Amino acid sequence: MSKKVTMSDIAAAVGVSQSTVSLVLNGSTSIKITDVTRKKVLDTAESLGYRNKKVIHASSGTKKIAMVVNWVIGYDPFISAINACREEAWANDYVLVIFNYGHDKMLASKIEEEINNNEYVGLIYASSMTRILEQQRVNTHLPCVLLNCTNESNLQAPSILPADIIGAYKATKHLIEQGYRRIAILTGESWMWATEQRIKGYRQALLDADISLNDEYVLEANWSLKEAYQQTLKLLDLNTPPKAIFCSSDYMALGCYQAVIERGLHIPNDIAVVGYDNKELALEVSPDLTSVDSPYLEMGRQAVESLLTLLENQPLLSMKRKVEGELIVRRSSIKNHTDT
């Protein structure tokens, strides 16, 4: 019996991602793909003898993927990952059913029962907060992908994580390249993975540039606008205040802006500011905010892509993928002279 041709095979032959192949074969227009690439994918699929799963399974009813998330709030950037999972699943003729158990153990148990007793083909277990799982609240015999979390006790489940060290490194390096050497960071809560990873990236960029670490420039603002405002005032009151502040979220950058403006200072002439997440608000403040784009959209797509690979019994390239976000440079961090 000949080997079944998969989207992974087509992606490898064309030299594009499996997500691109998926979008082309399912006629999706949600993402712009060039006509040249689209034709190449279709021609390669035909030459390899790929059979569209939509046709194969047309009579088998709705195919469902379960997604379980611990908690999510309206302004959480992680919503982008959830939306990307839904779109990518539907592009492959699957319906994504989302369960939010809100840290409720009893509800999690009921969700587990629902998934295991009904016709789901796989599970995406997601965390709105990047973390190492102490316990997976919903367990199943189905193929499983961990999104924005990892579980060292479940080596069969691949993980999709953000490359936060690299993101923070890019943000800090950008400020250094602009001529800044007195660079502070406002962090989230100290126990959180994202906080730890972003501090590592910040420190490494300073070390690589032979800039001494100053503990006075590392302040915890707990992802809070109000605390970011208060901590920025503390930074500005130092005998030698920083000339640039890297905020570990765009939301905290808003508090930073308020403090800087209250002191009669100008961004970026007096002090530069960089954020993280690249949310819509980065374009709504003045000056518009330089920010690291959280890679949640790509993470969501890769989570579905990995699950489909498992469902096709194909090998994964990696059991722990870290996805980078791009640095989007705007006016809040650009200057024309070197601080002293």
Steps between C-alpha positions, in 0.01 A plus 500: 500500500639841404558759771220751546602846378468761775510878515845464657620324185366780281649767727841334483484468122399863446715648776220669695336439837227243553273790601543654154419169333194462722371845411549446126344153484197615698448813293553738793533872425560609863872543431650644183693236305658586163352347187838344421514319835135398481548347153818322606323343799203386290721361222720315750197357682364369173832354387548321834147361492369679809136428581311786664378394842184708454395263222614186681310582819200679352264227618656441841338797678663792680856446616564667834816613677472589866688797639526540877626826649545580869390863488490794264383861533384749240824695452733200531733479196464120515155535340690527171626143544148371563368675189788367291427143617134539403583637154770241428276215615214617280736544205564126537130413530501460879279679751686627807293471818642725773464422870603756764505336843600817685718315753190310619606139572144364492429668167830365364389151598170543315683630193731197509195272509342688208813471285569134575139389448431676173636510148804723534811410303760692700569749778683833515571569866573871537610739772446876476813534713823344373596236757625156588197293597499350846185316406296467181141549615344331197648171384404288203606201292484724192802653326587816695698820436597742778464867407689766699592242761711187541470186711821315576303195617317466167774445244249388236340845473688759291520856635468833318661785697596864442872579469481769770875512564562587137216754497636687802851478356380663177328782690803575719747469214294747298526756781876441523532550124318832540782608731335439837703345780290581807215262428241392759243220484151480652416134555201285582472295816834342587375141518362498145673329206452802271657730759799272551555452126472870415742601777747244364478649152540854637803408710666306219470792259663731756779251567567453129538879468733520805244704694505450876182363655332745739253336741335839558386485139309171543159561658197273532175654377284183496351563151303787657454843342483665844811326631689576179411867552625490861818309417580737214481792745750314722735459204474869413579595861831311505819704527594361160168420332484277192478649154295209362239265648410156366146414616421128500152570363332775300245534778777590747643738242181706533576553869858587411378761248276659765788539746738643241243753378408595858863592564500727198735277303479413132509157336748422345713816528527479880433130548431215256233234559459153348208265567418134445200331328446750216130542574277757329564750779865524386372706205248699705748669735715798407772452403411158361665223700789278390402150605591132468224313321380208715500200264161369615346490152783284368498290818129429453553398138792279595298333777235390250767408245674279758174335602414423136846348457433273800161405359669402173752287698786707360817588695538849645813702429518603866318413821556849641469789256585856601351764277666841460318833485624789287605836640281775352694827519300822539563855621511433876857366484670692220758766585780684325757542775678286760414538869773532758 
